[in-house]
Amino acid sequence: MVKFRYAFHIASPLNILLCENMPVGKDTISQLRSAIAFALSGESSEVRLYFETHVGLVPAINEAIVPQVEASFANPIPIEADLAPLYVDASEWKLDSSNQLPSWPGVQFKRPFEPIHLRKLLVHNMTHALVGYLGHFAGYLEMSEAVLDPEIRALVFDAANTVANALYADWRYSDTQHREADHYVSWILDRYNNPELGDQTTRVCRDALRKLEQGDRLIGAINYVVTHTLNSNTAAVAESLSGILIGVAAAMRYVTDTGCAPEGYADLREKVISRLALDSRYLV
């Protein structure tokens, strides 16, 4: 595509939105850009320069809940009535000749983008995973059923507030739709209770090994709170993270019960513990 656009002297930039839940601490966009640049290494310097100046690989955050879609598309795709905003990284967007960011309904360009990324991954995706793994362990098929379980909801609510409060203390969200941490948490949890979406716990539980990586939604959320809290390795902080830790255990149980990992639970547990910033004396 880059070579095609260069050959036809297309001056307008091409911005590719990447709506992925990228882990914390990995510069995935730079890795992708480097891989494409390597693929173009045999081209002329003009083509390579065109790629650098005219093609934007742009992180984007879409907080809509999208359930599994049938391959046949036989049934309508359920969507939420209250559409979530699409956040786009303004610093990676390639501007056209107007030198202005677009103004599109439902799209918000943000700079810096890191606060939006962290909030989506460590609060939204974390709580979604918690409801999924805890719900699956408790025998629920639908996310809308699992989130109404009093014990699950209490654990998820406390976990969400712990992480959200840490993020809102570090970053400014006053120019977003949800300016307060508790408003953001309530907005997320209320949306999980939507039976019309037909969102299943088995769908949310998929890719459990990836979700147990150090920079992903579960362990990443724990480590963020620990590393951004004064006197963090205390019993009180460990207690505030107990809901996420229970979710991590449920995810490990899901991995071993479904045969997704060759090692047993004990080996997986040792590997997961090594990724945690929390003092091991608070892990039982």
C-alpha positions as CSV (number, residue, x, y, z in Angstrom):
1,M,0.0,0.0,0.0
2,V,2.8,2.4,0.8
3,K,4.5,1.7,-2.5
4,F,1.2,2.1,-4.3
5,R,0.4,5.5,-2.7
6,Y,3.9,6.7,-3.4
7,A,3.8,5.6,-7.0
8,F,0.6,7.6,-7.6
9,H,1.9,10.7,-5.8
10,I,-0.8,10.7,-3.1
11,A,0.1,13.6,-0.9
12,S,-2.6,13.2,1.7
13,P,-1.5,11.1,4.7
14,L,-2.8,7.6,5.5
15,N,-3.6,7.2,9.2
16,I,-4.2,3.6,10.4
17,L,-6.0,3.3,13.7
18,L,-4.8,0.5,15.9
19,C,-7.5,-0.3,18.5
20,E,-5.7,-2.9,20.5
21,N,-5.3,-3.4,24.2
22,M,-1.5,-3.0,24.2
23,P,0.4,-4.1,27.3
24,V,2.1,-1.5,29.5
25,G,5.8,-1.2,29.1
26,K,6.0,-2.5,25.5
27,D,6.3,0.0,22.7
28,T,4.2,-2.1,20.3
29,I,3.7,0.7,17.8
30,S,7.5,1.3,17.4
31,Q,8.0,-2.4,16.9
32,L,5.4,-2.5,14.2
33,R,6.8,0.6,12.5
34,S,10.3,-0.9,12.6
35,A,9.0,-4.1,11.1
36,I,7.4,-2.3,8.2
37,A,10.5,-0.1,7.7
38,F,12.5,-3.3,7.5
39,A,10.1,-4.7,4.9
40,L,10.7,-1.6,2.8
41,S,14.5,-1.6,3.3
42,G,14.9,-2.8,-0.3
43,E,12.9,0.1,-1.7
44,S,14.3,3.6,-2.7
45,S,15.0,6.2,0.0
46,E,12.1,8.2,-1.3
47,V,9.6,5.3,-0.6
48,R,11.1,4.9,2.9
49,L,10.8,8.6,3.6
50,Y,7.2,8.6,2.3
51,F,6.4,5.9,4.8
52,E,7.9,7.9,7.6
53,T,6.2,11.2,6.7
54,H,2.9,10.1,5.2
55,V,1.8,7.0,7.1
56,G,0.6,7.2,10.7
57,L,0.3,4.1,12.9
58,V,-2.0,5.6,15.5
59,P,-3.0,4.1,18.8
60,A,-6.8,4.4,19.5
61,I,-9.0,3.4,22.4
62,N,-12.6,2.3,21.8
63,E,-14.4,1.5,25.1
64,A,-17.4,-0.1,23.4
65,I,-18.1,-3.7,24.5
66,V,-18.1,-5.9,21.4
67,P,-19.4,-9.5,22.0
68,Q,-18.5,-12.4,19.8
69,V,-19.9,-12.1,16.3
70,E,-21.2,-15.2,14.4
71,A,-19.0,-16.0,11.4
72,S,-22.1,-16.3,9.2
73,F,-23.4,-12.8,10.3
74,A,-26.8,-14.5,10.2
75,N,-28.0,-12.4,13.2
76,P,-27.7,-8.6,13.8
77,I,-24.6,-7.5,15.6
78,P,-25.6,-6.1,19.0
79,I,-24.2,-2.7,19.9
80,E,-24.7,-0.5,22.9
81,A,-27.2,2.3,22.8
82,D,-24.9,4.6,24.7
83,L,-21.9,4.8,22.4
84,A,-18.5,5.1,24.0
85,P,-16.1,7.8,22.6
86,L,-13.2,6.8,20.4
87,Y,-10.0,8.2,21.7
88,V,-7.1,8.7,19.3
89,D,-3.5,9.5,19.9
90,A,-3.0,13.0,18.6
91,S,0.8,12.8,18.7
92,E,0.9,10.0,16.2
93,W,-1.6,11.4,13.8
94,K,-0.2,12.6,10.5
95,L,-1.7,16.0,9.6
96,D,-2.8,16.9,6.1
97,S,-2.2,20.3,4.4
98,S,-4.6,22.0,6.7
99,N,-2.2,21.2,9.6
100,Q,-5.3,20.7,11.8
101,L,-6.7,17.6,13.6
102,P,-10.0,16.4,12.2
103,S,-13.2,17.2,14.0
104,W,-15.4,14.1,13.9
105,P,-18.5,13.3,16.1
106,G,-17.7,10.8,18.8
107,V,-13.9,11.0,18.2
108,Q,-11.6,12.7,20.7
109,F,-7.9,13.4,20.0
110,K,-5.7,13.2,23.1
111,R,-2.2,14.3,23.9
112,P,-0.7,12.7,26.0
113,F,-2.4,9.4,25.2
114,E,-0.9,7.3,28.0
115,P,-3.6,8.2,30.6
116,I,-6.3,7.0,28.3
117,H,-4.4,3.8,27.5
118,L,-3.8,3.0,31.2
119,R,-7.4,3.7,32.2
120,K,-8.8,1.4,29.5
121,L,-6.4,-1.4,30.1
122,L,-6.0,-1.4,33.9
123,V,-9.6,-0.5,34.9
124,H,-11.9,-1.3,32.0
125,N,-10.2,-4.4,30.7
126,M,-9.1,-5.5,34.2
127,T,-12.7,-5.5,35.5
128,H,-14.0,-7.1,32.4
129,A,-11.5,-9.9,32.9
130,L,-12.3,-10.2,36.6
131,V,-16.1,-10.6,35.9
132,G,-15.3,-13.2,33.2
133,Y,-12.9,-15.4,35.2
134,L,-14.8,-15.1,38.5
135,G,-18.1,-15.6,36.7
136,H,-16.8,-18.7,34.8
137,F,-15.4,-20.2,38.0
138,A,-18.8,-19.6,39.7
139,G,-20.6,-21.3,36.8
140,Y,-22.1,-18.3,35.0
141,L,-22.5,-18.4,31.2
142,E,-23.4,-14.7,30.6
143,M,-21.4,-11.7,31.8
144,S,-24.7,-9.9,32.6
145,E,-25.4,-12.7,35.1
146,A,-22.0,-12.8,36.6
147,V,-21.8,-9.1,37.3
148,L,-25.0,-9.3,39.3
149,D,-23.6,-11.8,41.7
150,P,-23.2,-9.9,45.0
151,E,-19.8,-11.4,45.9
152,I,-18.3,-10.9,42.4
153,R,-19.7,-7.4,42.0
154,A,-18.2,-6.4,45.4
155,L,-14.8,-7.7,44.6
156,V,-14.8,-6.1,41.1
157,F,-16.1,-2.8,42.5
158,D,-13.4,-2.6,45.1
159,A,-10.6,-3.6,42.6
160,A,-11.8,-1.0,40.1
161,N,-11.9,1.8,42.6
162,T,-8.4,0.9,43.9
163,V,-6.8,1.1,40.5
164,A,-9.0,4.0,39.2
165,N,-8.1,6.1,42.3
166,A,-4.4,5.5,41.7
167,L,-4.7,6.5,38.1
168,Y,-6.8,9.6,38.8
169,A,-4.3,10.7,41.4
170,D,-1.5,10.5,38.8
171,W,-3.1,11.8,35.6
172,R,-5.6,14.4,34.6
173,Y,-8.9,13.2,33.2
174,S,-10.9,16.4,33.6
175,D,-11.2,16.8,29.8
176,T,-12.7,13.3,29.4
177,Q,-16.3,12.1,29.6
178,H,-15.7,10.7,33.1
179,R,-13.8,13.3,35.1
180,E,-14.1,11.4,38.4
181,A,-12.8,7.9,39.2
182,D,-16.1,6.7,40.8
183,H,-18.1,7.9,37.8
184,Y,-15.9,6.0,35.4
185,V,-16.1,2.8,37.5
186,S,-19.9,3.0,37.8
187,W,-20.2,3.6,34.0
188,I,-18.2,0.5,33.3
189,L,-19.9,-1.9,35.7
190,D,-23.4,-0.8,34.8
191,R,-22.7,-1.6,31.1
192,Y,-21.6,-5.2,31.9
193,N,-25.2,-5.7,33.1
194,N,-26.6,-5.7,29.6
195,P,-28.2,-9.1,28.6
196,E,-29.0,-7.8,25.1
197,L,-25.3,-8.0,24.3
198,G,-25.2,-11.7,24.9
199,D,-21.6,-11.4,26.1
200,Q,-20.4,-14.8,27.3
201,T,-17.8,-15.5,30.1
202,T,-16.0,-18.0,27.9
203,R,-15.3,-15.3,25.3
204,V,-13.9,-13.0,27.9
205,C,-11.8,-15.8,29.4
206,R,-9.9,-16.5,26.1
207,D,-6.2,-15.8,25.8
208,A,-5.8,-16.1,29.6
209,L,-2.0,-16.6,29.4
210,R,-1.6,-13.3,27.6
211,K,-3.8,-11.6,30.1
212,L,-1.5,-13.0,32.9
213,E,1.5,-11.3,31.4
214,Q,3.4,-8.7,33.5
215,G,2.2,-5.7,31.6
216,D,-1.3,-6.8,30.8
217,R,-4.6,-6.0,32.6
218,L,-4.5,-8.1,35.7
219,I,-0.9,-8.1,36.9
220,G,-0.3,-4.8,35.3
221,A,-3.1,-3.3,37.4
222,I,-1.6,-4.7,40.6
223,N,1.9,-3.5,39.7
224,Y,0.7,0.0,38.9
225,V,-0.9,0.4,42.3
226,V,2.1,-1.0,44.1
227,T,4.7,1.1,42.3
228,H,2.6,4.3,42.4
229,T,1.7,4.2,46.1
230,L,3.8,5.5,48.9
231,N,4.7,2.8,51.5
232,S,3.1,0.4,49.0
233,N,4.2,-3.0,50.3
234,T,1.9,-2.9,53.3
235,A,-0.9,-5.2,54.4
236,A,-3.4,-2.4,53.6
237,V,-2.3,-2.1,50.0
238,A,-2.3,-5.9,49.6
239,E,-5.8,-6.1,51.0
240,S,-7.0,-3.4,48.6
241,L,-5.7,-5.6,45.7
242,S,-7.2,-8.8,47.0
243,G,-10.0,-8.8,44.4
244,I,-7.5,-8.7,41.5
245,L,-5.4,-11.4,43.1
246,I,-8.4,-13.6,43.4
247,G,-9.1,-12.9,39.8
248,V,-5.5,-13.8,38.9
249,A,-6.0,-17.2,40.7
250,A,-9.3,-17.7,38.8
251,A,-7.5,-17.0,35.5
252,M,-4.8,-19.5,36.4
253,R,-7.4,-22.1,37.3
254,Y,-9.1,-21.5,34.0
255,V,-5.7,-22.0,32.2
256,T,-5.0,-25.3,33.9
257,D,-8.6,-26.6,33.7
258,T,-8.9,-25.9,30.0
259,G,-5.4,-27.3,29.2
260,C,-4.2,-24.0,27.8
261,A,-0.7,-24.3,29.4
262,P,1.5,-27.4,29.5
263,E,2.6,-26.7,33.1
264,G,0.5,-27.5,36.1
265,Y,-1.1,-24.9,38.5
266,A,1.9,-24.9,40.9
267,D,4.4,-24.1,38.1
268,L,2.1,-21.4,36.6
269,R,1.6,-19.9,40.0
270,E,5.3,-19.6,40.6
271,K,5.7,-17.9,37.2
272,V,2.9,-15.5,37.9
273,I,4.2,-14.6,41.4
274,S,7.6,-13.7,39.8
275,R,5.8,-11.0,37.7
276,L,4.2,-9.3,40.7
277,A,5.6,-6.2,42.3
278,L,3.7,-7.0,45.5
279,D,5.8,-8.5,48.4
280,S,5.4,-12.3,48.3
281,R,4.7,-12.4,52.1
282,Y,1.2,-11.1,51.3
283,L,0.5,-13.9,48.9
284,V,-0.9,-17.1,50.3
